[in-house]
């Protein structure tokens, strides 16, 4: 068994995950990172992406949309605005959000907030990636 550390993922409305892990992978504004026990202590800003939680021979996937991560030698705490398990994602809704964001970006009319449309597209694509088998 690999060296384990405590991983806690907290959202504004619940404790999303609180268990031991051998590795965690996530996206930050500085790039993707992988964390094992005894990682150098650091904090980072979480970017929208897929969270991968390694436990023994299993890898659990979830979405993370934004937040912060605190990494210490024996524990990792993620404070996320949104975290979702793939089975909790409404695929049809994510597909509709993707299509809507793509239409807005294609039209580029004066009243469209481009950054907001790009972020909506990214969130939809991450949700769809998490649900892909």
N, C-alpha and C positions, 0 to 999 in steps of 0.2 A: 504494500500500500504506500502510495506517495505521501510525502509530508503534507498535512492538511492545515488549513487556516480557516478562520471564521469569515464567512461572507454574509453581509447583511445589505439588502436592497430595500430602501424605504421610499415610499411615495407619499404625497400629502394625505392620502386617505387610508393607507394601510402599510403594514410590513409585508412587502411583496415576497421576500425570500430571506430566510435566516437559518443557515445550516453550514456544515463544513464543506469545503471544496479543495481540490488539489491544484486547480488553476482556474483563472477567470480571464476572458478576453472581452474587450470592449473598445469602442471608438471614443477618442477624445479630440478636442480641437487641434491638438498637436499631432494626431495620427492614431493608428490602432496600437493597443498595448496588450500584452499578456502578462499576467501576474502570478507568480508562485509564492509559496511561503518564504519568508526572509527577503522579500523584495525591498529595495531601498525605500524608505519612507518618502511619500510625496503626495501632493494633491493635484488634481487636474479637473478641467471642465469637460463634462461628458458631452459628446456630439451625438446626434441621431445615428443609431446603428443597431447591430445585433449584439446582444449580450450572450456569451457562451460560458456556461458553468460546467466545469469538468468535475465529476465525482466518480471515483473509481474508473470503471470502463464506460460510463455513461456521460453524454454531453447534452445538457439541457439548453435550449435556445429561448430567448425572449427578446422583445424590443425594448430599447431605451431611447427616449426622445430628447432629453436634455437633463442637465443637473451637474452634480459634482461627485468626485470620487476621492476618498481619503484612503491611502494605502499605508499600512503599518506592517511591521515584520510578521505579526501573527494574526492580523485581521484586515479586511477590506470593507469599507462602508461606502455604498453608493446612495446618494440622495438624488432621486430622479423625479422629474415632473410627471412622467408617464413611464410605466413598465407594464408589458403585456405578454402573457403566454400565447403561443400560436393558436391554441384552441379557443382563446377568448376573442380572437380577431374576427370581425365580420368581413369576409373576403369580398363579397359583393360591394359593400360600402367602400372598402379600400380601392377597388377597381373604379368605382364611380368617382372617388376623390382624385384618383390618378387622371382619369379622362377630363375632369373639370379643370384641374391644374394645367394639364397640357393644352386645353383649349385657351385658357387665359394667357398662357405664355405664347401661344401661336398668334393670337390676336394683337397683343401688345398695345391695346388701346390706352388712351391717356389716363383713364381712371383706374387702371390696374396697378396694384402694388406688386411689382416684379419679385422682390425679395420674399414677400409673403407667399406668392404663387410657387416659387421655387422650393420653399420650405414645405409647403403642402404636398408638392410632388415627391419630395424626398421622403416625407413621413409615409406616404402611400406606398412607395416602392419598398421601404423597409418592412412595412407590415406584410406586403405580398411576398417578400423574400423569406420572412420568418415562417410563413405558412406553406411555402414550397417544400415538397418532400425531397 
